[in-house]
């Protein structure tokens, strides 16, 4: 759906240490251990490359909500809390 213009969200919820970060990020090698984020990006950018007569804006955010504090994990200061 995201390649058709719909917003997409991947939400990982669970207890500390349950594997959320590994599921989202994975590891680079072997490629079978890549997480959801790198796999989704590969799919999106392959689709964008193949599209003709279309423009795309790809924007991503990676947020952490912990103890009611929100942090932007892609921001310059990942320790800074968002309002």
PyMOL commands that set and color helices and strands:
alter all, ss='L'
color gray80, all
select helices_A, chain A and resi 2-4+20-25+31-33+36-50
alter helices_A, ss='H'
color red, helices_A
select strands_A, chain A and resi 63-66+69-72+81-82
alter strands_A, ss='S'
color yellow, strands_A
deselect
rebuild
show_as cartoon
